[in-house]
């Protein structure tokens, strides 16, 4: 209990708040300066726990490679698992491989396939960067972090805070249970029927790529700065 009380009091420390503001500004400044010149990018989310010989690792690498061959930069969280696979696919195609690393107590390091790497202190500044520079989102199976990134994307699209950028969930077997839950929310009228059309579920790698190409190449060259109220 004492540790919880101490943490609560530290979070209300005005002197610490000033330093937090500087750290937040530093996160954003570094990201904006480093990524300002990249073209259309696809964010790929997924589990850090997926092994190199795993099915979804291989598929993430394949999807990323094909997207990079079609001119997209690839943005991931920069860590292991699905993130590594996606960065690796971008490198396979000679593309731009971006990693947005987060400082964690158990230290996550950028994987070796990142050629533009950034370190973030805060999850929310990292997520803003994903949303600012991606024109599409591919979501592979994952845990809490992946779900957080997925629903952040869906909420921003649902509330018209960003454009209706394509969101693709790869892996029917995995996402069916999530979809069933969303149907439950729709049936309870907590979301609208049209909210289920914000994303697409598929098992076809080529369909992922074609769907993103068809939905994004009509976007202007300024799509990587797509916030409506910057």
C-alpha positions in Angstrom: 0.0 0.0 0.0 2.9 2.4 0.8 4.3 2.0 -2.7 0.9 2.8 -4.2 0.6 5.9 -2.0 4.1 7.0 -2.9 3.5 6.6 -6.6 0.2 8.5 -6.3 2.0 11.4 -4.6 4.8 11.5 -7.1 2.3 11.7 -9.9 0.9 14.9 -8.3 4.3 16.5 -7.9 4.3 19.8 -9.8 8.1 19.8 -10.1 8.0 16.4 -11.7 5.2 17.5 -14.0 7.4 20.2 -15.5 10.0 17.7 -16.4 7.3 15.4 -17.8 6.3 18.2 -20.2 9.8 18.5 -21.4 10.1 14.7 -22.0 6.7 14.7 -23.8 7.9 17.6 -26.0 11.2 15.7 -26.7 9.3 12.6 -27.8 7.3 14.6 -30.3 10.1 16.8 -31.5 12.4 13.8 -32.3 9.6 12.0 -34.1 8.5 15.0 -36.2 12.1 15.8 -37.2 13.1 12.2 -38.1 9.9 11.2 -39.9 8.9 14.4 -41.7 10.3 13.3 -45.1 9.0 9.7 -45.2 6.3 8.9 -47.8 3.1 6.8 -47.2 3.7 4.3 -44.4 1.9 1.3 -43.1 1.9 0.6 -39.4 2.1 -3.1 -38.5 1.1 -4.2 -35.0 1.4 -7.6 -33.3 2.7 -9.7 -30.5 6.3 -9.3 -29.3 6.1 -12.9 -28.2 5.8 -14.5 -31.7 8.8 -16.7 -32.5 10.9 -16.5 -35.7 9.6 -19.9 -36.8 6.0 -19.0 -36.0 3.2 -18.8 -38.6 2.3 -15.2 -38.0 6.0 -14.1 -37.9 6.4 -15.5 -41.4 3.2 -13.9 -42.6 4.0 -10.5 -41.1 7.4 -10.6 -42.9 5.7 -11.6 -46.2 3.1 -8.8 -45.9 5.7 -6.2 -45.0 7.9 -7.2 -47.9 5.1 -6.9 -50.4 4.0 -3.6 -49.0 7.5 -2.3 -49.2 7.8 -3.5 -52.8 4.8 -1.3 -53.5 6.4 1.8 -52.1 5.2 1.8 -48.5 7.5 2.5 -45.6 6.9 0.1 -42.7 6.4 1.3 -39.1 6.4 -1.0 -36.1 7.1 -0.8 -32.4 10.6 -1.8 -33.1 10.8 -4.7 -30.8 10.9 -8.5 -31.2 8.2 -10.9 -32.6 5.8 -9.6 -35.1 7.5 -6.2 -35.0 10.9 -7.7 -36.0 9.2 -9.7 -38.7 7.6 -6.6 -40.3 10.8 -4.6 -40.1 12.7 -7.6 -41.6 10.2 -7.8 -44.5 10.8 -4.1 -45.3 14.5 -4.7 -45.3 14.1 -7.8 -47.5 12.5 -5.4 -50.1 15.1 -2.7 -49.7 12.4 -0.5 -48.1 12.2 2.0 -45.2 12.0 0.1 -41.9 11.0 2.3 -38.9 10.9 1.3 -35.3 9.2 3.3 -32.6 10.8 1.8 -29.4 9.3 2.3 -26.0 11.3 2.4 -22.8 10.1 -0.4 -20.5 11.2 -1.7 -17.0 12.5 -4.9 -18.7 14.2 -2.9 -21.5 12.9 -3.5 -25.0 15.6 -2.9 -27.6 15.2 -2.0 -31.2 15.5 -5.1 -33.4 18.3 -5.3 -35.9 16.1 -4.8 -39.0 15.2 -1.2 -38.1 16.9 1.4 -40.2 15.2 4.5 -38.7 14.8 4.1 -35.0 13.3 6.3 -32.3 13.0 5.8 -28.5 9.9 7.0 -26.7 9.4 7.6 -23.0 5.6 7.5 -23.1 3.1 5.1 -24.8 0.8 7.9 -25.8 3.4 9.9 -27.6 4.4 6.8 -29.4 0.8 6.0 -30.4 0.3 9.6 -31.7 3.3 9.1 -33.9 1.9 5.8 -35.3 -1.4 7.6 -36.1 0.3 10.6 -37.6 2.5 8.9 -40.1 0.6 5.8 -41.1 -1.9 5.7 -43.9 -3.0 2.1 -43.1 -2.8 -0.3 -40.3 -2.2 -4.1 -40.4 -2.9 -5.9 -37.1 -1.6 -9.3 -36.5 -2.5 -11.4 -33.5 -1.2 -10.1 -30.2 -2.0 -9.2 -26.6 -2.9 -6.1 -24.5 -0.5 -3.9 -26.4 -1.7 -5.0 -29.8 -5.4 -4.5 -28.7 -4.6 -1.1 -27.4 -3.1 0.0 -30.7 -6.0 -1.6 -32.7 -8.7 0.1 -30.7 -6.9 3.4 -30.7 -7.0 3.3 -34.5 -10.6 2.3 -34.6 -11.7 4.9 -32.1 -10.0 7.7 -34.1 -11.5 6.6 -37.3 -14.9 6.1 -35.7 -14.9 9.6 -34.2 -13.6 11.2 -37.4 -10.4 12.3 -35.7 -8.3 10.8 -38.6 -9.4 9.8 -42.1 -11.0 6.5 -42.9 -7.7 4.8 -43.4 -7.7 1.0 -44.0 -7.4 -1.3 -41.0 -6.7 -5.0 -41.8 -6.8 -7.7 -39.2 -4.8 -10.7 -40.4 -5.8 -14.2 -39.3 -9.4 -15.3 -39.3 -9.0 -17.9 -36.7 -7.6 -15.4 -34.1 -9.8 -12.4 -34.9 -13.1 -14.3 -35.0 -13.4 -14.2 -31.2 -12.7 -10.5 -31.2 -15.2 -10.0 -33.9 -17.8 -12.0 -32.0 -17.3 -9.6 -29.0 -17.7 -6.6 -31.3 -21.0 -8.1 -32.6 -22.0 -8.4 -29.0 -21.3 -4.7 -28.5 -23.3 -3.9 -31.6 -26.2 -6.0 -30.4 -26.2 -4.1 -27.1 -26.1 -0.9 -29.1 -22.8 0.2 -27.6 -21.4 0.6 -31.1 -23.2 1.2 -34.4 -23.6 -1.5 -37.1 -21.4 0.6 -39.5 -18.6 0.4 -36.9 -18.0 -3.2 -37.9 -17.1 -2.0 -41.4 -14.2 0.1 -40.3 -11.9 -2.9 -40.5 -11.3 -5.9 -42.7 -10.4 -9.5 -41.7 -8.5 -11.7 -44.0 -6.2 -14.7 -44.3 -4.9 -13.7 -47.8 -1.5 -11.8 -47.9 -2.2 -10.5 -51.4 -5.6 -9.3 -50.4 -4.0 -7.3 -47.6 -1.7 -5.6 -50.0 -4.3 -4.9 -52.7 -6.8 -3.6 -50.2 -4.3 -1.1 -48.8 -3.1 -0.1 -52.2 -6.6 0.5 -53.5 -7.6 2.5 -50.4 -4.5 4.6 -50.1 -3.1 5.5 -53.5 -6.0 7.9 -53.9 -4.8 9.8 -50.9 -2.8 12.9 -51.6 1.0 13.1 -51.0 0.3 14.8 -47.7 -1.4 11.8 -46.3 1.4 11.2 -43.8 0.3 14.4 -42.1 -3.4 13.3 -42.0 -4.6 14.7 -38.7 -7.6 16.9 -39.3 -6.7 19.3 -36.4 -2.8 19.2 -36.2 
